Amino acid sequence: QLQLVESGGGLVQPGGSLRLSCVASGFTLDYYVIGWFRQAPGKEREGVSCISRSGSSTDYTNSVKGRFTISRDNAKNAVYLQMNSLKPEDTAVYYCAALALGVQHMCVMTSGFYDDWGQGTQVTVSS
């Protein structure tokens, strides 16, 4: 059974860093685009970043550009989100999701396209 498990969330002060991990089991990550999404209390879920199957294409929402970096290690069946210079407005539950896509060099940040989701990991940025 296809499963995604996020980890790495926690409480961090503004300006700090966290590295989120998304590890897949039950399937080979090579065939999937991976997206990171987040949902803050009272807000809609938003796309944060995505990475293509090959890792050659990435995308970020404007509010995290220059601060977050997505990467993948297909040999470890894992995708990572390095988050630097964190701000209180980054506080949310972060989810990774997988999309089976035939194209190797593109990704999308539209949540409706994604079929499989992890359980989420809480990120809280506060002093």
Contacts in CASP RR format, 6 or more apart in sequence:
PFRMAT RR
TARGET T0000
AUTHOR 0000-0000-0000
METHOD contacts of the structure
MODEL  1
QLQLVESGGGLVQPGGSLRLSCVASGFTLDYYVIGWFRQAPGKEREGVSC
ISRSGSSTDYTNSVKGRFTISRDNAKNAVYLQMNSLKPEDTAVYYCAALA
LGVQHMCVMTSGFYDDWGQGTQVTVSS
1 26 0 8 1.000
2 24 0 8 1.000
2 25 0 8 1.000
2 26 0 8 1.000
2 27 0 8 1.000
2 98 0 8 1.000
2 116 0 8 1.000
3 24 0 8 1.000
3 25 0 8 1.000
3 26 0 8 1.000
3 118 0 8 1.000
4 22 0 8 1.000
4 23 0 8 1.000
4 24 0 8 1.000
4 96 0 8 1.000
4 97 0 8 1.000
4 98 0 8 1.000
4 116 0 8 1.000
4 117 0 8 1.000
4 118 0 8 1.000
5 22 0 8 1.000
5 23 0 8 1.000
5 25 0 8 1.000
5 118 0 8 1.000
5 119 0 8 1.000
6 20 0 8 1.000
6 21 0 8 1.000
6 22 0 8 1.000
6 94 0 8 1.000
6 95 0 8 1.000
6 96 0 8 1.000
6 118 0 8 1.000
6 119 0 8 1.000
6 120 0 8 1.000
6 121 0 8 1.000
7 20 0 8 1.000
7 21 0 8 1.000
7 23 0 8 1.000
7 121 0 8 1.000
8 18 0 8 1.000
8 19 0 8 1.000
8 20 0 8 1.000
8 21 0 8 1.000
8 121 0 8 1.000
9 18 0 8 1.000
9 20 0 8 1.000
9 94 0 8 1.000
9 121 0 8 1.000
9 122 0 8 1.000
9 123 0 8 1.000
10 18 0 8 1.000
10 121 0 8 1.000
10 122 0 8 1.000
10 123 0 8 1.000
10 124 0 8 1.000
11 124 0 8 1.000
11 126 0 8 1.000
12 18 0 8 1.000
12 86 0 8 1.000
12 123 0 8 1.000
12 124 0 8 1.000
12 125 0 8 1.000
13 125 0 8 1.000
13 126 0 8 1.000
13 127 0 8 1.000
14 86 0 8 1.000
14 87 0 8 1.000
14 88 0 8 1.000
14 125 0 8 1.000
14 126 0 8 1.000
14 127 0 8 1.000
15 84 0 8 1.000
15 85 0 8 1.000
15 86 0 8 1.000
15 87 0 8 1.000
15 125 0 8 1.000
16 84 0 8 1.000
16 85 0 8 1.000
16 86 0 8 1.000
16 125 0 8 1.000
17 82 0 8 1.000
17 83 0 8 1.000
17 84 0 8 1.000
17 85 0 8 1.000
17 86 0 8 1.000
18 83 0 8 1.000
18 86 0 8 1.000
18 123 0 8 1.000
19 80 0 8 1.000
19 81 0 8 1.000
19 82 0 8 1.000
19 83 0 8 1.000
20 36 0 8 1.000
20 80 0 8 1.000
20 81 0 8 1.000
20 83 0 8 1.000
20 94 0 8 1.000
20 96 0 8 1.000
20 121 0 8 1.000
20 123 0 8 1.000
21 78 0 8 1.000
21 79 0 8 1.000
21 80 0 8 1.000
22 34 0 8 1.000
22 36 0 8 1.000
22 78 0 8 1.000
22 79 0 8 1.000
22 80 0 8 1.000
22 81 0 8 1.000
22 96 0 8 1.000
22 118 0 8 1.000
23 76 0 8 1.000
23 77 0 8 1.000
23 78 0 8 1.000
24 32 0 8 1.000
24 77 0 8 1.000
24 78 0 8 1.000
24 98 0 8 1.000
25 77 0 8 1.000
27 98 0 8 1.000
28 74 0 8 1.000
28 77 0 8 1.000
29 72 0 8 1.000
29 74 0 8 1.000
29 77 0 8 1.000
29 78 0 8 1.000
29 79 0 8 1.000
29 98 0 8 1.000
30 53 0 8 1.000
30 74 0 8 1.000
31 53 0 8 1.000
31 100 0 8 1.000
31 101 0 8 1.000
31 102 0 8 1.000
32 53 0 8 1.000
32 98 0 8 1.000
32 99 0 8 1.000
32 100 0 8 1.000
32 101 0 8 1.000
33 50 0 8 1.000
33 51 0 8 1.000
33 52 0 8 1.000
33 53 0 8 1.000
33 98 0 8 1.000
33 99 0 8 1.000
33 100 0 8 1.000
33 101 0 8 1.000
33 106 0 8 1.000
33 107 0 8 1.000
33 108 0 8 1.000
34 50 0 8 1.000
34 51 0 8 1.000
34 70 0 8 1.000
34 72 0 8 1.000
34 79 0 8 1.000
34 96 0 8 1.000
34 97 0 8 1.000
34 98 0 8 1.000
34 99 0 8 1.000
34 107 0 8 1.000
35 47 0 8 1.000
35 48 0 8 1.000
35 49 0 8 1.000
35 50 0 8 1.000
35 51 0 8 1.000
35 70 0 8 1.000
35 79 0 8 1.000
35 96 0 8 1.000
35 97 0 8 1.000
35 98 0 8 1.000
35 99 0 8 1.000
35 107 0 8 1.000
35 109 0 8 1.000
35 114 0 8 1.000
36 47 0 8 1.000
36 48 0 8 1.000
36 49 0 8 1.000
36 50 0 8 1.000
36 70 0 8 1.000
36 79 0 8 1.000
36 81 0 8 1.000
36 94 0 8 1.000
36 95 0 8 1.000
36 96 0 8 1.000
36 97 0 8 1.000
37 45 0 8 1.000
37 46 0 8 1.000
37 47 0 8 1.000
37 48 0 8 1.000
37 94 0 8 1.000
37 95 0 8 1.000
37 96 0 8 1.000
37 97 0 8 1.000
37 109 0 8 1.000
37 111 0 8 1.000
38 45 0 8 1.000
38 46 0 8 1.000
38 47 0 8 1.000
38 48 0 8 1.000
38 90 0 8 1.000
38 92 0 8 1.000
38 93 0 8 1.000
38 94 0 8 1.000
38 95 0 8 1.000
38 123 0 8 1.000
39 45 0 8 1.000
39 46 0 8 1.000
39 92 0 8 1.000
39 93 0 8 1.000
39 95 0 8 1.000
40 89 0 8 1.000
40 91 0 8 1.000
40 92 0 8 1.000
40 93 0 8 1.000
43 92 0 8 1.000
45 95 0 8 1.000
45 111 0 8 1.000
46 61 0 8 1.000
47 61 0 8 1.000
47 109 0 8 1.000
47 111 0 8 1.000
48 60 0 8 1.000
48 61 0 8 1.000
48 64 0 8 1.000
48 68 0 8 1.000
48 81 0 8 1.000
48 94 0 8 1.000
48 109 0 8 1.000
49 58 0 8 1.000
49 59 0 8 1.000
49 60 0 8 1.000
49 61 0 8 1.000
49 64 0 8 1.000
49 68 0 8 1.000
49 70 0 8 1.000
49 81 0 8 1.000
49 109 0 8 1.000
50 58 0 8 1.000
50 59 0 8 1.000
50 70 0 8 1.000
50 107 0 8 1.000
50 108 0 8 1.000
50 109 0 8 1.000
51 57 0 8 1.000
51 58 0 8 1.000
51 70 0 8 1.000
51 71 0 8 1.000
51 72 0 8 1.000
51 79 0 8 1.000
51 107 0 8 1.000
52 58 0 8 1.000
52 103 0 8 1.000
52 104 0 8 1.000
52 105 0 8 1.000
52 106 0 8 1.000
52 107 0 8 1.000
53 101 0 8 1.000
53 102 0 8 1.000
53 103 0 8 1.000
53 104 0 8 1.000
53 105 0 8 1.000
54 104 0 8 1.000
54 105 0 8 1.000
55 71 0 8 1.000
55 72 0 8 1.000
56 104 0 8 1.000
56 105 0 8 1.000
57 105 0 8 1.000
57 106 0 8 1.000
57 107 0 8 1.000
58 70 0 8 1.000
58 107 0 8 1.000
59 107 0 8 1.000
59 108 0 8 1.000
59 109 0 8 1.000
60 66 0 8 1.000
60 68 0 8 1.000
60 70 0 8 1.000
61 109 0 8 1.000
63 89 0 8 1.000
64 83 0 8 1.000
64 90 0 8 1.000
67 83 0 8 1.000
67 84 0 8 1.000
67 85 0 8 1.000
67 86 0 8 1.000
68 81 0 8 1.000
68 82 0 8 1.000
68 83 0 8 1.000
68 84 0 8 1.000
69 81 0 8 1.000
69 82 0 8 1.000
69 84 0 8 1.000
70 79 0 8 1.000
70 80 0 8 1.000
70 81 0 8 1.000
70 82 0 8 1.000
71 79 0 8 1.000
71 80 0 8 1.000
71 82 0 8 1.000
72 78 0 8 1.000
72 79 0 8 1.000
72 80 0 8 1.000
73 79 0 8 1.000
73 80 0 8 1.000
79 96 0 8 1.000
81 94 0 8 1.000
81 96 0 8 1.000
83 90 0 8 1.000
83 123 0 8 1.000
86 123 0 8 1.000
86 125 0 8 1.000
87 125 0 8 1.000
88 125 0 8 1.000
88 126 0 8 1.000
89 125 0 8 1.000
90 123 0 8 1.000
90 125 0 8 1.000
91 123 0 8 1.000
91 124 0 8 1.000
91 125 0 8 1.000
91 126 0 8 1.000
92 123 0 8 1.000
93 120 0 8 1.000
93 121 0 8 1.000
93 122 0 8 1.000
93 123 0 8 1.000
94 120 0 8 1.000
94 121 0 8 1.000
94 122 0 8 1.000
94 123 0 8 1.000
95 117 0 8 1.000
95 118 0 8 1.000
95 119 0 8 1.000
95 120 0 8 1.000
96 117 0 8 1.000
96 118 0 8 1.000
96 120 0 8 1.000
97 111 0 8 1.000
97 114 0 8 1.000
97 115 0 8 1.000
97 116 0 8 1.000
97 117 0 8 1.000
97 118 0 8 1.000
98 114 0 8 1.000
98 115 0 8 1.000
98 116 0 8 1.000
98 117 0 8 1.000
99 107 0 8 1.000
99 108 0 8 1.000
99 113 0 8 1.000
99 114 0 8 1.000
99 115 0 8 1.000
100 115 0 8 1.000
101 107 0 8 1.000
END
